[in-house]
Amino acid sequence: MRRTVYIVAADSPELYAYLCNVLSDDGETEVIRDRRVSERRRYQTEYAPERRQGERRSRPHVDAELATRCHAVLTLPAGVVGLV
């Protein structure tokens, strides 16, 4: 069973409430609010060489959709538990 996840930008509480009311909780659809506040690193200077080899977020297009449309829609295949 595939699952659809609507991610709503944190600064759009009206859209979040609307989607929660309109979309039924049938086990296949979930509405969540984007909880990310900002990047964790706050300083421009690095104390050690960067160890990460790539972007940590596996879905960078979600950031673009949240910035332009205030929401993103993901369809997750069967068996996927988290948004990783």
C-alpha positions, 0 to 999 in steps of 0.5 A, a space after each residue: 500500500 502506497 502512502 501519500 504525505 503532504 508536508 506544509 511549510 511552517 509559516 502556513 498554519 491555515 493551509 495545514 489546518 485546511 488540509 487536515 480537515 479536508 483529507 481524511 485519515 484513511 491510513 494512506 494520507 498524512 499531513 505534517 508540518 515542516 519542523 525544520 527551523 534552519 541549518 544546524 551549523 551557525 558559524 561560517 568558519 569550520 573547525 575541522 574538514 567537512 566529513 560529509 560527502 553529499 547533501 544530507 537531505 535525500 529530497 532537496 526538491 521538497 525544499 524548493 516546493 515548500 519555498 514556492 508553493 508552501 507545500 510538497 506532496 510525496 508518494 512513498 512506496 509500500 514498506 517505507 516507514 519514515 521520510 528518509 
